[in-house]
Amino acid sequence: MAWKTLDDMDLNGKIVLTRVDINVPMKDGRVTDASRIERIKPTIDEIIAKGGVPVMLAHYGRPKGEYVAELSLSHVLPAVTETLGRDVTFIEKPSREALDALPAGSVVLIENTRFSNMETDNDPRMAQFLASLGDIFCNDAFSAAHRAHASTTGVAHLLPSCAGRLMQQELSALETALSKPERPVVAVVGGAKVSTKLDLLSNLVRKVDHLVIGGGMANTFLAAQGVNVGKSLCEHDLADTARDILKKADEAGCEIILPVDVTIAWEFAANTKHETVDVTACPDDAMIFDAGPQSVERINAVIAASKTLIMNGPLGVFELEPFGTGTFVMLAEIAKQTDAGALISVAGGGDTVAAVNAAGVADSFTYISTAGGAFLEWMEGKELPGVTALG
Ligand code: AMP
């Protein structure tokens, strides 16, 4: 590993600025899902156990550099206190003196870092100020690592820095899946559009042995090969791009797997009239909503023969019955192979996490990243400034 961890730091008596992601969903002033707070608990507990004082830095929402009362982290404080099981001191305007005066065993939460534009501008003055508050910087917010902000990158260059346990766990899982994977590696990329995942596809064809393309984006590839996709979601203007990706895959020895049969329907609705047809038989007035059983059988055979799998995006409109069938049957195979110890499986991205949860297989996956943008940028092969800064 190129980055330091908590194991490499002497935390005793130190103020440890700890970048966390507690951007939790809230309704009517109450946090509705505290899982993000639960995930930072090991890091906070360990810093305290080793004699350090964790001072949490976090953003909340997008206040665009201004004070927005509803986006004050004071609203999240009760959930942080409850989930961490500790008294947490909330400080709106921090100073080194105030932090030095705190007794051992204290935990601090600082007000929303994004209340100043200096955060998102990665202004050196803000980085300097943050660095003056602490002795060590610990980044436990992988989900914010794709942004070069003062509290993720700027401060990391000014203090001895390390990854927190959650960041460490995420980085190891991602390394195992794509940087140094056990081969063969299969990637499953689905979802709505090719246009949002161009960089992702271009990077993956160079890295994986098999690439399953599903969902609406498969239609663009099928159409580019002359297949009639009727009224399906399809980016016809990206036909050249799709052919270019197929060519790159061919040159790199990456097998592309597209649907051979599809489930079609005539309206975008649950439990509507539908049929499964050969991929070449989509009527002009129909839409493709899912991969058919033969396609999934083929995908599952590839999964069964692979050692590593990385997934982003569903094979169909999984939110509408019965168009989740392809995705769910595939997810069951991934779960089975992972449970048997034959597969390392990593999935990430908002809709993917929703599909994995809907299939009830979240516990079987080796790792599920909830990092969204950072996970995608990492899959695209981009450098994550928040991670680089820890090196
Ligand atoms: P993404 O956010 O790009 O991963 O896209 C996920 C969305 O793609 C889900 O909401 C799916 O319903 C949608 N999707 C998957 N397959 C299709 C399809 N064949 N036609 C239209 N939308 C689809």
Boltz pocket constraint, residues with backbone or C-beta under 6 A from the ligand:
constraints:
  - pocket:
      binder: B
      contacts: [[A, 190], [A, 191], [A, 192], [A, 193], [A, 196], [A, 214], [A, 215], [A, 216], [A, 217], [A, 233], [A, 288], [A, 289], [A, 290], [A, 312], [A, 313], [A, 314], [A, 315], [A, 316], [A, 317], [A, 318], [A, 319], [A, 349], [A, 351], [A, 352]]
      max_distance: 6.0
